[in-house]
Amino acid sequence: MGRTLVTAVGVAALAFVPTAAGATPGSGVTATGVAKGTSPGPLRVTAPEGRADVTFTTAPGGSTGWHTRKGQLIVVVKSGTLTRTLDDCSVEVSPAGTSFVEQSGRNHRHIGRNLGSEPIVLWVTYLLPRGSALSDDAEAVVCDPAK
C-alpha cells in the first residue's frame, strides 16, 4: 500500500481532551505535539495543530472527561498509571510500559483518570477520519458501585 503512517514518540497521560465544553469536561490534562504527518486517502494521522503524535500529561487527580471518538488511537503509557472506566462500567488499568488501541464510536464512551500520585505521561497517535474532531464530549455513565 502506498500509504505512509507517521509514527513518533511523545509523552502523556492518556488524556483525550474534549474539543468543546460538554457534559463532563476534563481537568489537569495538557497536550504537546511532537511530530507532523499526513497520509493520502480518507484517513488522517493527526493530533492538535496537525501533529501526528502527541504527548499527553495528566496531573494527579486529573481526568479526560467522558468522551468518544470517530477514529482510533494508539496509546503507549510512558509513566504513571492510567485508569479508564468504559461504557459498560468495566475498568481498565494501564501502567507504565503498556500500550493499547482505543476503539472508536458511540459504543466506546469512556473516561481516563489519574488516580495515582505522579503525573501520567502518554504517547498518543490519532487515526481519525478527515474533518472529524479529536474527541466528542459524552454524558457520564452511572455505574452501580455494588457490582
PASEBA-1860 file (N, C-alpha, C; in nm, 3 decimals):
! residues 147
1> MGRTLVTA> 0.084/-0.118/0.000/0.000/0.000/0.000/0.088/0.123/0.000 ~ 0.043/0.224/-0.074/0.122/0.344/-0.086/0.100/0.444/0.025 ~ 0.034/0.402/0.126/0.007/0.493/0.238/0.122/0.493/0.337 ~ 0.151/0.608/0.386/0.258/0.620/0.485/0.200/0.673/0.614 ~ 0.223/0.600/0.719/0.183/0.649/0.851/0.305/0.706/0.918 ~ 0.288/0.818/0.976/0.397/0.879/1.051/0.385/0.831/1.195 ~ 0.492/0.774/1.245/0.491/0.735/1.386/0.601/0.810/1.456 ~ 0.580/0.840/1.577/0.679/0.914/1.654/0.655/0.885/1.800
9> VGVAALAF> 0.735/0.946/1.880/0.723/0.924/2.023/0.685/1.055/2.088 ~ 0.597/1.051/2.180/0.551/1.168/2.254/0.533/1.125/2.397 ~ 0.493/1.216/2.483/0.473/1.177/2.620/0.340/1.228/2.669 ~ 0.267/1.145/2.750/0.143/1.197/2.801/0.071/1.104/2.891 ~ -0.037/1.153/2.944/-0.121/1.075/3.031/-0.253/1.062/2.965 ~ -0.272/0.956/2.901/-0.390/0.936/2.819/-0.497/1.034/2.856 ~ -0.485/1.142/2.796/-0.585/1.241/2.818/-0.636/1.273/2.683 ~ -0.758/1.246/2.664/-0.817/1.277/2.536/-0.900/1.399/2.560
17> VPTAAGAT> -0.847/1.509/2.519/-0.904/1.637/2.555/-1.026/1.663/2.470 ~ -1.143/1.676/2.530/-1.261/1.711/2.452/-1.241/1.843/2.382 ~ -1.295/1.855/2.259/-1.274/1.974/2.179/-1.368/2.088/2.215 ~ -1.472/2.063/2.289/-1.564/2.168/2.329/-1.611/2.140/2.470 ~ -1.655/2.245/2.536/-1.708/2.224/2.671/-1.830/2.135/2.660 ~ -1.843/2.042/2.751/-1.954/1.950/2.741/-2.001/1.905/2.877 ~ -2.071/1.794/2.876/-2.134/1.743/2.997/-2.032/1.704/3.103 ~ -1.917/1.653/3.062/-1.818/1.606/3.158/-1.679/1.654/3.118
25> PGSGVTAT> -1.649/1.781/3.141/-1.519/1.833/3.097/-1.403/1.769/3.172 ~ -1.289/1.760/3.105/-1.168/1.708/3.166/-1.101/1.813/3.251 ~ -0.999/1.770/3.326/-0.923/1.863/3.407/-0.783/1.809/3.429 ~ -0.685/1.898/3.439/-0.549/1.858/3.470/-0.477/1.789/3.356 ~ -0.520/1.813/3.231/-0.461/1.747/3.115/-0.397/1.850/3.023 ~ -0.274/1.822/2.979/-0.208/1.907/2.880/-0.160/1.821/2.765 ~ -0.150/1.881/2.645/-0.106/1.808/2.525/0.003/1.887/2.456 ~ 0.103/1.817/2.405/0.212/1.877/2.330/0.237/1.794/2.206
33> GVAKGTSP> 0.229/1.855/2.088/0.258/1.784/1.964/0.407/1.760/1.951 ~ 0.443/1.644/1.897/0.585/1.612/1.884/0.625/1.575/1.741 ~ 0.530/1.555/1.652/0.563/1.522/1.514/0.448/1.562/1.424 ~ 0.477/1.589/1.296/0.375/1.622/1.199/0.374/1.514/1.092 ~ 0.256/1.492/1.033/0.249/1.395/0.926/0.116/1.400/0.855 ~ 0.113/1.354/0.734/-0.010/1.342/0.659/-0.012/1.206/0.591 ~ -0.131/1.164/0.552/-0.144/1.041/0.477/-0.248/1.062/0.370 ~ -0.233/0.998/0.253/-0.333/1.013/0.148/-0.460/0.937/0.185
41> GPLRVTAP> -0.569/0.970/0.120/-0.692/0.897/0.141/-0.779/0.957/0.249 ~ -0.882/0.884/0.291/-0.981/0.939/0.383/-0.937/0.942/0.529 ~ -0.826/0.878/0.562/-0.779/0.873/0.700/-0.676/0.981/0.721 ~ -0.686/1.050/0.835/-0.581/1.145/0.869/-0.511/1.094/0.994 ~ -0.381/1.104/0.993/-0.300/1.071/1.110/-0.268/1.207/1.171 ~ -0.325/1.233/1.287/-0.320/1.371/1.334/-0.324/1.383/1.485 ~ -0.312/1.505/1.526/-0.323/1.543/1.667/-0.340/1.693/1.669 ~ -0.349/1.756/1.786/-0.367/1.901/1.788/-0.264/1.972/1.701
49> EGRADVTF> -0.309/2.074/1.633/-0.226/2.158/1.547/-0.161/2.078/1.436 ~ -0.227/1.972/1.387/-0.177/1.897/1.273/-0.064/1.802/1.302 ~ -0.032/1.779/1.427/0.077/1.688/1.460/0.027/1.545/1.464 ~ 0.110/1.453/1.424/0.069/1.313/1.419/0.075/1.247/1.554 ~ 0.169/1.283/1.633/0.185/1.222/1.764/0.182/1.331/1.870 ~ 0.129/1.294/1.983/0.110/1.391/2.090/0.153/1.332/2.222 ~ 0.206/1.415/2.305/0.237/1.378/2.442/0.125/1.435/2.528 ~ 0.059/1.350/2.604/-0.044/1.395/2.697/0.006/1.372/2.838
57> TTAPGGST> -0.011/1.472/2.920/0.026/1.459/3.061/-0.098/1.489/3.145 ~ -0.130/1.400/3.236/-0.244/1.419/3.325/-0.193/1.424/3.469 ~ -0.222/1.533/3.534/-0.179/1.553/3.673/-0.255/1.459/3.766 ~ -0.197/1.430/3.882/-0.271/1.350/3.981/-0.408/1.413/4.007 ~ -0.511/1.331/4.007/-0.647/1.379/4.027/-0.715/1.428/3.900 ~ -0.641/1.435/3.789/-0.697/1.485/3.663/-0.776/1.378/3.589 ~ -0.857/1.423/3.493/-0.934/1.330/3.411/-0.958/1.388/3.273 ~ -0.992/1.301/3.181/-1.020/1.342/3.043/-1.163/1.388/3.024
65> GWHTRKGQ> -1.251/1.358/3.119/-1.393/1.379/3.097/-1.445/1.265/3.010 ~ -1.575/1.237/3.017/-1.634/1.131/2.935/-1.635/1.177/2.790 ~ -1.594/1.087/2.699/-1.588/1.124/2.558/-1.590/1.000/2.469 ~ -1.606/1.024/2.339/-1.596/0.921/2.235/-1.508/0.978/2.124 ~ -1.483/0.895/2.022/-1.406/0.937/1.905/-1.462/0.874/1.779 ~ -1.436/0.939/1.666/-1.476/0.885/1.537/-1.365/0.801/1.473 ~ -1.252/0.791/1.540/-1.140/0.712/1.491/-1.069/0.647/1.608 ~ -0.962/0.577/1.578/-0.888/0.505/1.681/-0.766/0.585/1.728
73> LIVVVKSG> -0.717/0.544/1.845/-0.592/0.598/1.898/-0.499/0.482/1.928 ~ -0.370/0.505/1.910/-0.268/0.411/1.954/-0.198/0.480/2.070 ~ -0.198/0.414/2.186/-0.151/0.479/2.308/-0.042/0.394/2.374 ~ 0.067/0.460/2.415/0.172/0.397/2.496/0.179/0.476/2.626 ~ 0.174/0.406/2.738/0.183/0.472/2.869/0.331/0.479/2.905 ~ 0.385/0.601/2.903/0.527/0.620/2.934/0.553/0.618/3.084 ~ 0.468/0.685/3.161/0.485/0.684/3.306/0.350/0.704/3.373 ~ 0.343/0.667/3.500/0.218/0.675/3.574/0.128/0.557/3.542
81> TLTRTLDD> 0.006/0.563/3.589/-0.093/0.458/3.565/-0.224/0.523/3.525 ~ -0.273/0.490/3.408/-0.400/0.540/3.356/-0.511/0.444/3.394 ~ -0.618/0.496/3.451/-0.735/0.415/3.484/-0.851/0.464/3.398 ~ -0.904/0.375/3.314/-1.016/0.411/3.227/-1.141/0.336/3.270 ~ -1.251/0.409/3.281/-1.382/0.347/3.303/-1.452/0.350/3.168 ~ -1.500/0.233/3.126/-1.562/0.219/2.994/-1.713/0.225/3.002 ~ -1.777/0.233/2.888/-1.922/0.247/2.875/-1.998/0.139/2.951 ~ -1.943/0.018/2.960/-2.011/-0.092/3.030/-1.976/-0.096/3.180
89> CSVEVSPA> -1.911/0.009/3.229/-1.867/0.025/3.368/-1.748/-0.063/3.405 ~ -1.691/-0.134/3.309/-1.568/-0.206/3.338/-1.454/-0.105/3.351 ~ -1.350/-0.146/3.421/-1.236/-0.058/3.445/-1.111/-0.124/3.389 ~ -1.033/-0.047/3.313/-0.906/-0.095/3.259/-0.795/-0.010/3.318 ~ -0.693/-0.076/3.373/-0.580/-0.008/3.434/-0.458/-0.033/3.346 ~ -0.393/0.076/3.303/-0.277/0.067/3.214/-0.157/0.134/3.280 ~ -0.064/0.053/3.336/0.054/0.110/3.400/0.162/0.145/3.297 ~ 0.264/0.214/3.343/0.378/0.249/3.257/0.431/0.125/3.188
97> GTSFVEQS> 0.467/0.141/3.060/0.523/0.030/2.983/0.419/-0.050/2.907 ~ 0.291/-0.019/2.923/0.187/-0.090/2.850/0.136/-0.002/2.736 ~ 0.060/-0.064/2.646/0.001/0.010/2.535/-0.137/-0.049/2.505 ~ -0.215/0.025/2.431/-0.346/-0.023/2.389/-0.394/0.058/2.270 ~ -0.495/0.004/2.202/-0.562/0.074/2.093/-0.700/0.111/2.145 ~ -0.730/0.237/2.138/-0.862/0.282/2.182/-0.956/0.278/2.062 ~ -1.070/0.212/2.079/-1.166/0.194/1.971/-1.252/0.319/1.952 ~ -1.317/0.326/1.837/-1.398/0.442/1.804/-1.546/0.411/1.814
105> GRNHRHIG> -1.625/0.516/1.814/-1.769/0.502/1.808/-1.840/0.532/1.938 ~ -1.971/0.556/1.927/-2.052/0.593/2.043/-2.063/0.481/2.145 ~ -2.040/0.357/2.104/-2.045/0.244/2.198/-1.915/0.228/2.276 ~ -1.821/0.319/2.256/-1.692/0.313/2.325/-1.668/0.439/2.408 ~ -1.774/0.486/2.471/-1.765/0.602/2.560/-1.677/0.564/2.679 ~ -1.595/0.658/2.725/-1.504/0.628/2.836/-1.450/0.757/2.898 ~ -1.385/0.739/3.014/-1.316/0.849/3.081/-1.182/0.794/3.129 ~ -1.077/0.874/3.115/-0.945/0.837/3.167/-0.915/0.919/3.291
113> RNLGSEPI> -0.862/0.855/3.393/-0.833/0.925/3.519/-0.693/0.893/3.570 ~ -0.637/0.990/3.640/-0.512/0.968/3.711/-0.547/0.955/3.859 ~ -0.551/0.833/3.907/-0.583/0.808/4.048/-0.456/0.796/4.133 ~ -0.340/0.811/4.069/-0.213/0.797/4.139/-0.159/0.929/4.190 ~ -0.034/0.924/4.237/0.030/1.042/4.296/0.134/1.106/4.205 ~ 0.157/1.048/4.087/0.251/1.106/3.991/0.179/1.131/3.859 ~ 0.229/1.226/3.780/0.164/1.252/3.651/0.165/1.128/3.561 ~ 0.063/1.116/3.480/0.060/1.013/3.375/0.113/1.079/3.248
121> VLWVTYLL> 0.202/1.012/3.179/0.252/1.061/3.051/0.222/0.955/2.946 ~ 0.154/0.996/2.838/0.117/0.905/2.730/0.174/0.952/2.598 ~ 0.206/0.858/2.512/0.239/0.886/2.372/0.118/0.843/2.293 ~ 0.060/0.934/2.218/-0.067/0.905/2.150/-0.057/0.939/2.002 ~ -0.104/0.847/1.918/-0.120/0.872/1.774/-0.268/0.858/1.742 ~ -0.325/0.959/1.679/-0.465/0.960/1.639/-0.478/0.908/1.496 ~ -0.576/0.823/1.471/-0.611/0.776/1.338/-0.759/0.809/1.319 ~ -0.786/0.925/1.259/-0.922/0.978/1.253/-0.965/1.004/1.109
129> PRGSALSD> -1.095/0.994/1.082/-1.144/1.034/0.950/-1.117/1.184/0.929 ~ -1.085/1.221/0.808/-1.062/1.362/0.778/-1.182/1.445/0.819 ~ -1.155/1.560/0.880/-1.261/1.652/0.918/-1.326/1.624/1.052 ~ -1.290/1.516/1.117/-1.353/1.486/1.246/-1.278/1.555/1.360 ~ -1.349/1.579/1.468/-1.289/1.636/1.588/-1.200/1.531/1.654 ~ -1.107/1.575/1.738/-1.021/1.481/1.809/-1.101/1.395/1.905 ~ -1.206/1.451/1.964/-1.295/1.376/2.051/-1.429/1.446/2.057 ~ -1.529/1.374/2.104/-1.663/1.429/2.119/-1.706/1.407/2.264
137> DAEAVVCD> -1.751/1.514/2.327/-1.798/1.504/2.465/-1.913/1.404/2.474 ~ -1.924/1.338/2.588/-2.030/1.239/2.610/-2.083/1.254/2.752 ~ -2.206/1.214/2.770/-2.265/1.213/2.903/-2.195/1.107/2.988 ~ -2.186/1.132/3.115/-2.124/1.037/3.207/-2.209/0.910/3.219 ~ -2.143/0.799/3.237/-2.210/0.672/3.263/-2.228/0.661/3.415 ~ -2.344/0.618/3.458/-2.369/0.597/3.601/-2.349/0.449/3.629 ~ -2.247/0.416/3.704/-2.214/0.277/3.734/-2.260/0.242/3.875 ~ -2.311/0.122/3.891/-2.355/0.073/4.020/-2.233/0.027/4.099
145> PAK> -2.197/0.096/4.208/-2.077/0.060/4.284/-2.085/-0.079/4.349 ~ -2.205/-0.137/4.356/-2.221/-0.269/4.418/-2.177/-0.381/4.324 ~ -2.157/-0.351/4.196/-2.117/-0.455/4.101/-1.972/-0.488/4.113
END
